[in-house]
Amino acid sequence: MCWATGSPRRATAIETAVDTHLTLCAPHGWHPVVANFSPSGQTLLRVRFAHLTTSRANNVAKVLLERGWSLDEDGDGSSHRMRAGTDATDIAFEMLAVATASGAPADERTLHGGP
């Protein structure tokens, strides 16, 4: 996993008044985790199931529900709103826990972000 210097983060969104996002990438057949940061300090974590097999999507959804995540209305993903003021370390550990839901690939994951 690559934590790039200058990656978009919650503080950047607040300081610049621009929404930013950070994607924890995943190998083919696995689920990436996206963090959306708003200028108000809110953080929304998201996982989409569209590219997963039905079996893997069901397994990931089960783990996310057990962690307190909500299934999206379209049933094609799940999201979790972190409380304003949540420590950045808690956000990072939640992303890592979700990235390894239903097993973890041996491949390296990278981070990508932008406004």
N, CA, C and O atoms as a GROMACS GRO file, in nm:
protein
  460
    1MET      N    1   0.084  -0.117   0.000
    1MET     CA    2   0.000   0.000   0.000
    1MET      C    3   0.088   0.123   0.000
    1MET      O    4   0.192   0.125   0.066
    2CYS      N    5   0.048   0.224  -0.073
    2CYS     CA    6   0.128   0.346  -0.085
    2CYS      C    7   0.054   0.465  -0.028
    2CYS      O    8  -0.050   0.504  -0.081
    3TRP      N    9   0.105   0.523   0.080
    3TRP     CA   10   0.047   0.644   0.136
    3TRP      C   11   0.126   0.760   0.080
    3TRP      O   12   0.232   0.796   0.133
    4ALA      N   13   0.076   0.821  -0.027
    4ALA     CA   14   0.149   0.927  -0.097
    4ALA      C   15   0.146   1.058  -0.018
    4ALA      O   16   0.043   1.094   0.039
    5THR      N   17   0.259   1.127  -0.017
    5THR     CA   18   0.266   1.258   0.046
    5THR      C   19   0.177   1.353  -0.031
    5THR      O   20   0.176   1.353  -0.154
    6GLY      N   21   0.101   1.435   0.040
    6GLY     CA   22   0.012   1.530  -0.025
    6GLY      C   23  -0.118   1.470  -0.072
    6GLY      O   24  -0.192   1.534  -0.147
    7SER      N   25  -0.150   1.348  -0.030
    7SER     CA   26  -0.276   1.286  -0.067
    7SER      C   27  -0.392   1.370  -0.018
    7SER      O   28  -0.383   1.429   0.090
    8PRO      N   29  -0.502   1.376  -0.093
    8PRO     CA   30  -0.619   1.449  -0.045
    8PRO      C   31  -0.662   1.392   0.089
    8PRO      O   32  -0.659   1.271   0.111
    9ARG      N   33  -0.702   1.479   0.177
    9ARG     CA   34  -0.742   1.437   0.310
    9ARG      C   35  -0.848   1.532   0.361
    9ARG      O   36  -0.878   1.633   0.297
   10ARG      N   37  -0.905   1.500   0.473
   10ARG     CA   38  -1.013   1.579   0.530
   10ARG      C   39  -0.968   1.723   0.554
   10ARG      O   40  -1.043   1.816   0.524
   11ALA      N   41  -0.848   1.743   0.608
   11ALA     CA   42  -0.799   1.879   0.634
   11ALA      C   43  -0.790   1.959   0.505
   11ALA      O   44  -0.820   2.079   0.505
   12THR      N   45  -0.750   1.894   0.395
   12THR     CA   46  -0.742   1.964   0.267
   12THR      C   47  -0.880   2.011   0.224
   12THR      O   48  -0.896   2.124   0.178
   13ALA      N   49  -0.980   1.925   0.240
   13ALA     CA   50  -1.117   1.963   0.203
   13ALA      C   51  -1.165   2.082   0.285
   13ALA      O   52  -1.227   2.173   0.231
   14ILE      N   53  -1.136   2.081   0.414
   14ILE     CA   54  -1.179   2.190   0.502
   14ILE      C   55  -1.105   2.319   0.467
   14ILE      O   56  -1.167   2.424   0.455
   15GLU      N   57  -0.973   2.311   0.449
   15GLU     CA   58  -0.892   2.430   0.422
   15GLU      C   59  -0.922   2.494   0.288
   15GLU      O   60  -0.917   2.616   0.276
   16THR      N   61  -0.953   2.413   0.186
   16THR     CA   62  -0.974   2.465   0.051
   16THR      C   63  -1.122   2.480   0.016
   16THR      O   64  -1.154   2.534  -0.090
   17ALA      N   65  -1.212   2.433   0.102
   17ALA     CA   66  -1.357   2.437   0.077
   17ALA      C   67  -1.394   2.362  -0.051
   17ALA      O   68  -1.486   2.401  -0.123
   18VAL      N   69  -1.321   2.253  -0.079
   18VAL     CA   70  -1.346   2.171  -0.197
   18VAL      C   71  -1.354   2.025  -0.152
   18VAL      O   72  -1.271   1.978  -0.074
   19ASP      N   73  -1.456   1.952  -0.203
   19ASP     CA   74  -1.466   1.810  -0.174
   19ASP      C   75  -1.343   1.738  -0.229
   19ASP      O   76  -1.296   1.769  -0.338
   20THR      N   77  -1.290   1.642  -0.153
   20THR     CA   78  -1.179   1.560  -0.200
   20THR      C   79  -1.213   1.414  -0.175
   20THR      O   80  -1.305   1.383  -0.100
   21HIS      N   81  -1.140   1.327  -0.239
   21HIS     CA   82  -1.162   1.184  -0.218
   21HIS      C   83  -1.029   1.110  -0.222
   21HIS      O   84  -0.929   1.160  -0.274
   22LEU      N   85  -1.031   0.993  -0.165
   22LEU     CA   86  -0.913   0.907  -0.160
   22LEU      C   87  -0.961   0.766  -0.188
   22LEU      O   88  -1.054   0.718  -0.123
   23THR      N   89  -0.898   0.698  -0.282
   23THR     CA   90  -0.937   0.561  -0.316
   23THR      C   91  -0.826   0.464  -0.278
   23THR      O   92  -0.712   0.479  -0.322
   24LEU      N   93  -0.860   0.367  -0.196
   24LEU     CA   94  -0.769   0.257  -0.164
   24LEU      C   95  -0.796   0.152  -0.271
   24LEU      O   96  -0.894   0.078  -0.263
   25CYS      N   97  -0.708   0.144  -0.370
   25CYS     CA   98  -0.730   0.059  -0.488
   25CYS      C   99  -0.724  -0.090  -0.451
   25CYS      O  100  -0.673  -0.128  -0.347
   26ALA      N  101  -0.778  -0.170  -0.542
   26ALA     CA  102  -0.781  -0.314  -0.520
   26ALA      C  103  -0.751  -0.388  -0.650
   26ALA      O  104  -0.780  -0.338  -0.758
   27PRO      N  105  -0.691  -0.505  -0.638
   27PRO     CA  106  -0.668  -0.587  -0.758
   27PRO      C  107  -0.802  -0.628  -0.821
   27PRO      O  108  -0.907  -0.622  -0.756
   28HIS      N  109  -0.798  -0.670  -0.946
   28HIS     CA  110  -0.918  -0.714  -1.016
   28HIS      C  111  -0.992  -0.820  -0.935
   28HIS      O  112  -0.931  -0.914  -0.884
   29GLY      N  113  -1.124  -0.805  -0.923
   29GLY     CA  114  -1.206  -0.902  -0.851
   29GLY      C  115  -1.220  -0.873  -0.703
   29GLY      O  116  -1.290  -0.945  -0.632
   30TRP      N  117  -1.154  -0.768  -0.654
   30TRP     CA  118  -1.162  -0.729  -0.514
   30TRP      C  119  -1.226  -0.592  -0.506
   30TRP      O  120  -1.246  -0.528  -0.609
   31HIS      N  121  -1.257  -0.546  -0.388
   31HIS     CA  122  -1.329  -0.419  -0.373
   31HIS      C  123  -1.240  -0.305  -0.325
   31HIS      O  124  -1.173  -0.317  -0.223
   32PRO      N  125  -1.239  -0.194  -0.400
   32PRO     CA  126  -1.170  -0.075  -0.352
   32PRO      C  127  -1.254  -0.007  -0.245
   32PRO      O  128  -1.374  -0.031  -0.235
   33VAL      N  129  -1.190   0.076  -0.164
   33VAL     CA  130  -1.260   0.153  -0.061
   33VAL      C  131  -1.235   0.301  -0.093
   33VAL      O  132  -1.121   0.342  -0.113
   34VAL      N  133  -1.342   0.380  -0.096
   34VAL     CA  134  -1.332   0.522  -0.128
   34VAL      C  135  -1.372   0.604  -0.006
   34VAL      O  136  -1.473   0.576   0.058
   35ALA      N  137  -1.292   0.704   0.025
   35ALA     CA  138  -1.325   0.799   0.131
   35ALA      C  139  -1.352   0.933   0.066
   35ALA      O  140  -1.268   0.986  -0.007
   36ASN      N  141  -1.471   0.989   0.090
   36ASN     CA  142  -1.507   1.121   0.041
   36ASN      C  143  -1.501   1.217   0.158
   36ASN      O  144  -1.561   1.192   0.263
   37PHE      N  145  -1.430   1.328   0.142
   37PHE     CA  146  -1.415   1.428   0.247
   37PHE      C  147  -1.482   1.557   0.202
   37PHE      O  148  -1.457   1.604   0.092
   38SER      N  149  -1.568   1.614   0.287
   38SER     CA  150  -1.637   1.739   0.253
   38SER      C  151  -1.577   1.855   0.330
   38SER      O  152  -1.514   1.835   0.434
   39PRO      N  153  -1.596   1.977   0.281
   39PRO     CA  154  -1.545   2.095   0.351
   39PRO      C  155  -1.605   2.112   0.491
   39PRO      O  156  -1.547   2.182   0.575
   40SER      N  157  -1.719   2.050   0.518
   40SER     CA  158  -1.780   2.060   0.650
   40SER      C  159  -1.715   1.966   0.751
   40SER      O  160  -1.751   1.967   0.869
   41GLY      N  161  -1.618   1.885   0.706
   41GLY     CA  162  -1.549   1.793   0.795
   41GLY      C  163  -1.608   1.653   0.797
   41GLY      O  164  -1.560   1.566   0.870
   42GLN      N  165  -1.712   1.630   0.718
   42GLN     CA  166  -1.774   1.498   0.712
   42GLN      C  167  -1.690   1.402   0.628
   42GLN      O  168  -1.626   1.443   0.530
   43THR      N  169  -1.689   1.276   0.666
   43THR     CA  170  -1.620   1.172   0.591
   43THR      C  171  -1.719   1.061   0.561
   43THR      O  172  -1.785   1.010   0.652
   44LEU      N  173  -1.729   1.023   0.434
   44LEU     CA  174  -1.816   0.915   0.392
   44LEU      C  175  -1.730   0.809   0.327
   44LEU      O  176  -1.662   0.836   0.228
   45LEU      N  177  -1.734   0.687   0.382
   45LEU     CA  178  -1.661   0.574   0.324
   45LEU      C  179  -1.757   0.495   0.237
   45LEU      O  180  -1.873   0.476   0.274
   46ARG      N  181  -1.709   0.448   0.120
   46ARG     CA  182  -1.796   0.374   0.028
   46ARG      C  183  -1.725   0.255  -0.032
   46ARG      O  184  -1.604   0.257  -0.056
   47VAL      N  185  -1.803   0.150  -0.056
   47VAL     CA  186  -1.757   0.032  -0.129
   47VAL      C  187  -1.866   0.000  -0.231
   47VAL      O  188  -1.984   0.000  -0.197
   48ARG      N  189  -1.827  -0.028  -0.355
   48ARG     CA  190  -1.922  -0.068  -0.459
   48ARG      C  191  -1.901  -0.216  -0.489
   48ARG      O  192  -1.789  -0.266  -0.486
   49PHE      N  193  -2.012  -0.286  -0.520
   49PHE     CA  194  -2.007  -0.430  -0.544
   49PHE      C  195  -2.017  -0.466  -0.692
   49PHE      O  196  -2.006  -0.584  -0.726
   50ALA      N  197  -2.038  -0.370  -0.781
   50ALA     CA  198  -2.070  -0.397  -0.921
   50ALA      C  199  -1.970  -0.491  -0.989
   50ALA      O  200  -2.011  -0.573  -1.072
   51HIS      N  201  -1.844  -0.480  -0.958
   51HIS     CA  202  -1.742  -0.560  -1.027
   51HIS      C  203  -1.709  -0.691  -0.954
   51HIS      O  204  -1.620  -0.765  -0.996
   52LEU      N  205  -1.780  -0.719  -0.844
   52LEU     CA  206  -1.755  -0.841  -0.767
   52LEU      C  207  -1.848  -0.953  -0.811
   52LEU      O  208  -1.958  -0.927  -0.861
   53THR      N  209  -1.804  -1.077  -0.793
   53THR     CA  210  -1.895  -1.188  -0.816
   53THR      C  211  -2.007  -1.181  -0.712
   53THR      O  212  -1.991  -1.118  -0.608
   54THR      N  213  -2.118  -1.244  -0.740
   54THR     CA  214  -2.230  -1.242  -0.646
   54THR      C  215  -2.189  -1.298  -0.511
   54THR      O  216  -2.227  -1.243  -0.408
   55SER      N  217  -2.113  -1.406  -0.510
   55SER     CA  218  -2.069  -1.468  -0.386
   55SER      C  219  -1.981  -1.372  -0.305
   55SER      O  220  -2.003  -1.355  -0.185
   56ARG      N  221  -1.883  -1.310  -0.370
   56ARG     CA  222  -1.793  -1.218  -0.299
   56ARG      C  223  -1.872  -1.095  -0.252
   56ARG      O  224  -1.850  -1.048  -0.140
   57ALA      N  225  -1.961  -1.043  -0.335
   57ALA     CA  226  -2.043  -0.928  -0.296
   57ALA      C  227  -2.125  -0.961  -0.172
   57ALA      O  228  -2.136  -0.878  -0.081
   58ASN      N  229  -2.184  -1.079  -0.167
   58ASN     CA  230  -2.262  -1.119  -0.050
   58ASN      C  231  -2.175  -1.129   0.074
   58ASN      O  232  -2.216  -1.087   0.183
   59ASN      N  233  -2.056  -1.185   0.059
   59ASN     CA  234  -1.964  -1.197   0.174
   59ASN      C  235  -1.918  -1.061   0.224
   59ASN      O  236  -1.915  -1.038   0.344
   60VAL      N  237  -1.882  -0.972   0.132
   60VAL     CA  238  -1.838  -0.838   0.171
   60VAL      C  239  -1.953  -0.762   0.236
   60VAL      O  240  -1.934  -0.696   0.339
   61ALA      N  241  -2.072  -0.770   0.176
   61ALA     CA  242  -2.189  -0.700   0.233
   61ALA      C  243  -2.217  -0.747   0.374
   61ALA      O  244  -2.249  -0.665   0.461
   62LYS      N  245  -2.205  -0.876   0.400
   62LYS     CA  246  -2.230  -0.931   0.533
   62LYS      C  247  -2.130  -0.871   0.634
   62LYS      O  248  -2.170  -0.829   0.743
   63VAL      N  249  -2.004  -0.867   0.598
   63VAL     CA  250  -1.902  -0.811   0.687
   63VAL      C  251  -1.928  -0.663   0.714
   63VAL      O  252  -1.919  -0.618   0.828
   64LEU      N  253  -1.962  -0.588   0.609
   64LEU     CA  254  -1.986  -0.445   0.624
   64LEU      C  255  -2.108  -0.419   0.713
   64LEU      O  256  -2.105  -0.329   0.797
   65LEU      N  257  -2.214  -0.496   0.696
   65LEU     CA  258  -2.332  -0.480   0.782
   65LEU      C  259  -2.298  -0.508   0.927
   65LEU      O  260  -2.344  -0.439   1.018
   66GLU      N  261  -2.215  -0.610   0.950
   66GLU     CA  262  -2.172  -0.642   1.087
   66GLU      C  263  -2.088  -0.529   1.148
   66GLU      O  264  -2.083  -0.515   1.270
   67ARG      N  265  -2.022  -0.449   1.062
   67ARG     CA  266  -1.940  -0.337   1.109
   67ARG      C  267  -2.023  -0.209   1.123
   67ARG      O  268  -1.968  -0.105   1.159
   68GLY      N  269  -2.154  -0.216   1.096
   68GLY     CA  270  -2.240  -0.099   1.111
   68GLY      C  271  -2.256  -0.015   0.986
   68GLY      O  272  -2.307   0.097   0.992
   69TRP      N  273  -2.214  -0.068   0.871
   69TRP     CA  274  -2.231   0.003   0.745
   69TRP      C  275  -2.375  -0.014   0.697
   69TRP      O  276  -2.446  -0.102   0.745
   70SER      N  277  -2.418   0.071   0.603
   70SER     CA  278  -2.553   0.065   0.546
   70SER      C  279  -2.542   0.026   0.399
   70SER      O  280  -2.456   0.075   0.326
   71LEU      N  281  -2.632  -0.064   0.356
   71LEU     CA  282  -2.637  -0.098   0.215
   71LEU      C  283  -2.698   0.019   0.139
   71LEU      O  284  -2.792   0.082   0.187
   72ASP      N  285  -2.644   0.049   0.020
   72ASP     CA  286  -2.699   0.155  -0.064
   72ASP      C  287  -2.837   0.114  -0.114
   72ASP      O  288  -2.868  -0.005  -0.121
   73GLU      N  289  -2.918   0.212  -0.149
   73GLU     CA  290  -3.054   0.184  -0.195
   73GLU      C  291  -3.057   0.095  -0.317
   73GLU      O  292  -3.148   0.013  -0.332
   74ASP      N  293  -2.958   0.108  -0.405
   74ASP     CA  294  -2.955   0.026  -0.525
   74ASP      C  295  -2.900  -0.115  -0.499
   74ASP      O  296  -2.900  -0.199  -0.589
   75GLY      N  297  -2.854  -0.140  -0.375
   75GLY     CA  298  -2.803  -0.272  -0.339
   75GLY      C  299  -2.669  -0.304  -0.403
   75GLY      O  300  -2.621  -0.417  -0.393
   76ASP      N  301  -2.609  -0.206  -0.469
   76ASP     CA  302  -2.485  -0.230  -0.541
   76ASP      C  303  -2.363  -0.176  -0.468
   76ASP      O  304  -2.257  -0.156  -0.528
   77GLY      N  305  -2.379  -0.152  -0.339
   77GLY     CA  306  -2.268  -0.101  -0.261
   77GLY      C  307  -2.309  -0.076  -0.117
   77GLY      O  308  -2.422  -0.106  -0.077
   78SER      N  309  -2.217  -0.021  -0.042
   78SER     CA  310  -2.242   0.008   0.099
   78SER      C  311  -2.164   0.134   0.137
   78SER      O  312  -2.062   0.166   0.076
   79SER      N  313  -2.215   0.205   0.238
   79SER     CA  314  -2.147   0.326   0.281
   79SER      C  315  -2.152   0.339   0.432
   79SER      O  316  -2.233   0.276   0.500
   80HIS      N  317  -2.063   0.422   0.483
   80HIS     CA  318  -2.054   0.445   0.627
   80HIS      C  319  -2.012   0.589   0.651
   80HIS      O  320  -1.904   0.630   0.609
   81ARG      N  321  -2.097   0.665   0.718
   81ARG     CA  322  -2.065   0.805   0.749
   81ARG      C  323  -1.993   0.809   0.883
   81ARG      O  324  -2.046   0.764   0.985
   82MET      N  325  -1.873   0.864   0.880
   82MET     CA  326  -1.796   0.880   1.004
   82MET      C  327  -1.842   1.010   1.071
   82MET      O  328  -1.870   1.108   1.003
   83ARG      N  329  -1.850   1.010   1.201
   83ARG     CA  330  -1.892   1.130   1.274
   83ARG      C  331  -1.791   1.241   1.252
   83ARG      O  332  -1.671   1.217   1.243
   84ALA      N  333  -1.841   1.364   1.244
   84ALA     CA  334  -1.751   1.480   1.232
   84ALA      C  335  -1.657   1.479   1.352
   84ALA      O  336  -1.699   1.452   1.464
   85GLY      N  337  -1.531   1.508   1.328
   85GLY     CA  338  -1.433   1.509   1.436
   85GLY      C  339  -1.368   1.374   1.461
   85GLY      O  340  -1.281   1.362   1.547
   86THR      N  341  -1.408   1.271   1.384
   86THR     CA  342  -1.345   1.140   1.398
   86THR      C  343  -1.196   1.152   1.367
   86THR      O  344  -1.158   1.215   1.268
   87ASP      N  345  -1.114   1.094   1.450
   87ASP     CA  346  -0.969   1.098   1.432
   87ASP      C  347  -0.931   1.033   1.299
   87ASP      O  348  -0.989   0.931   1.261
   88ALA      N  349  -0.834   1.092   1.229
   88ALA     CA  350  -0.789   1.040   1.100
   88ALA      C  351  -0.739   0.896   1.110
   88ALA      O  352  -0.754   0.818   1.016
   89THR      N  353  -0.680   0.862   1.223
   89THR     CA  354  -0.632   0.725   1.242
   89THR      C  355  -0.748   0.626   1.244
   89THR      O  356  -0.737   0.517   1.189
   90ASP      N  357  -0.859   0.664   1.306
   90ASP     CA  358  -0.978   0.577   1.307
   90ASP      C  359  -1.032   0.557   1.166
   90ASP      O  360  -1.076   0.447   1.131
   91ILE      N  361  -1.029   0.663   1.086
   91ILE     CA  362  -1.075   0.652   0.947
   91ILE      C  363  -0.984   0.557   0.871
   91ILE      O  364  -1.032   0.470   0.798
   92ALA      N  365  -0.853   0.572   0.887
   92ALA     CA  366  -0.757   0.487   0.817
   92ALA      C  367  -0.773   0.340   0.857
   92ALA      O  368  -0.771   0.252   0.771
   93PHE      N  369  -0.791   0.314   0.986
   93PHE     CA  370  -0.807   0.175   1.031
   93PHE      C  371  -0.939   0.115   0.983
   93PHE      O  372  -0.946  -0.004   0.955
   94GLU      N  373  -1.044   0.197   0.974
   94GLU     CA  374  -1.171   0.147   0.920
   94GLU      C  375  -1.154   0.112   0.772
   94GLU      O  376  -1.204   0.009   0.727
   95MET      N  377  -1.084   0.196   0.698
   95MET     CA  378  -1.059   0.165   0.557
   95MET      C  379  -0.980   0.036   0.541
   95MET      O  380  -1.010  -0.046   0.455
   96LEU      N  381  -0.877   0.017   0.624
   96LEU     CA  382  -0.797  -0.105   0.617
   96LEU      C  383  -0.878  -0.228   0.654
   96LEU      O  384  -0.865  -0.333   0.590
   97ALA      N  385  -0.961  -0.217   0.757
   97ALA     CA  386  -1.045  -0.330   0.798
   97ALA      C  387  -1.142  -0.368   0.687
   97ALA      O  388  -1.163  -0.487   0.661
   98VAL      N  389  -1.199  -0.269   0.622
   98VAL     CA  390  -1.296  -0.295   0.516
   98VAL      C  391  -1.226  -0.348   0.391
   98VAL      O  392  -1.281  -0.432   0.320
   99ALA      N  393  -1.105  -0.299   0.364
   99ALA     CA  394  -1.030  -0.346   0.248
   99ALA      C  395  -1.001  -0.495   0.256
   99ALA      O  396  -0.989  -0.562   0.154
  100THR      N  397  -0.989  -0.547   0.378
  100THR     CA  398  -0.958  -0.689   0.395
  100THR      C  399  -1.082  -0.772   0.427
  100THR      O  400  -1.071  -0.890   0.460
  101ALA      N  401  -1.200  -0.711   0.418
  101ALA     CA  402  -1.325  -0.786   0.443
  101ALA      C  403  -1.334  -0.902   0.346
  101ALA      O  404  -1.310  -0.886   0.227
  102SER      N  405  -1.369  -1.017   0.397
  102SER     CA  406  -1.384  -1.138   0.316
  102SER      C  407  -1.252  -1.184   0.259
  102SER      O  408  -1.248  -1.240   0.149
  103GLY      N  409  -1.144  -1.162   0.332
  103GLY     CA  410  -1.012  -1.206   0.287
  103GLY      C  411  -0.936  -1.092   0.221
  103GLY      O  412  -0.995  -0.991   0.184
  104ALA      N  413  -0.809  -1.110   0.208
  104ALA     CA  414  -0.726  -1.005   0.148
  104ALA      C  415  -0.637  -1.065   0.040
  104ALA      O  416  -0.578  -1.171   0.059
  105PRO      N  417  -0.628  -0.997  -0.075
  105PRO     CA  418  -0.538  -1.046  -0.181
  105PRO      C  419  -0.394  -1.022  -0.141
  105PRO      O  420  -0.364  -0.936  -0.058
  106ALA      N  421  -0.305  -1.098  -0.200
  106ALA     CA  422  -0.163  -1.082  -0.170
  106ALA      C  423  -0.102  -0.963  -0.244
  106ALA      O  424   0.008  -0.919  -0.212
  107ASP      N  425  -0.176  -0.910  -0.342
  107ASP     CA  426  -0.126  -0.796  -0.420
  107ASP      C  427  -0.113  -0.671  -0.335
  107ASP      O  428  -0.178  -0.658  -0.231
  108GLU      N  429  -0.029  -0.580  -0.380
  108GLU     CA  430  -0.012  -0.451  -0.315
  108GLU      C  431  -0.127  -0.360  -0.355
  108GLU      O  432  -0.172  -0.365  -0.470
  109ARG      N  433  -0.176  -0.277  -0.264
  109ARG     CA  434  -0.281  -0.179  -0.294
  109ARG      C  435  -0.219  -0.041  -0.294
  109ARG      O  436  -0.125  -0.014  -0.220
  110THR      N  437  -0.273   0.046  -0.378
  110THR     CA  438  -0.222   0.182  -0.386
  110THR      C  439  -0.333   0.282  -0.355
  110THR      O  440  -0.451   0.248  -0.359
  111LEU      N  441  -0.295   0.405  -0.324
  111LEU     CA  442  -0.390   0.512  -0.297
  111LEU      C  443  -0.387   0.612  -0.412
  111LEU      O  444  -0.281   0.646  -0.464
  112HIS      N  445  -0.506   0.658  -0.450
  112HIS     CA  446  -0.519   0.762  -0.551
  112HIS      C  447  -0.621   0.862  -0.499
  112HIS      O  448  -0.719   0.822  -0.436
  113GLY      N  449  -0.601   0.989  -0.525
  113GLY     CA  450  -0.696   1.087  -0.477
  113GLY      C  451  -0.706   1.207  -0.567
  113GLY      O  452  -0.628   1.223  -0.662
  114GLY      N  453  -0.802   1.291  -0.535
  114GLY     CA  454  -0.820   1.413  -0.611
  114GLY      C  455  -0.941   1.490  -0.563
  114GLY      O  456  -1.017   1.443  -0.479
  115PRO      N  457  -0.957   1.608  -0.618
  115PRO     CA  458  -1.074   1.689  -0.578
  115PRO      C  459  -1.202   1.635  -0.637
  115PRO      O  460  -1.309   1.691  -0.613
   0.00000   0.00000   0.00000
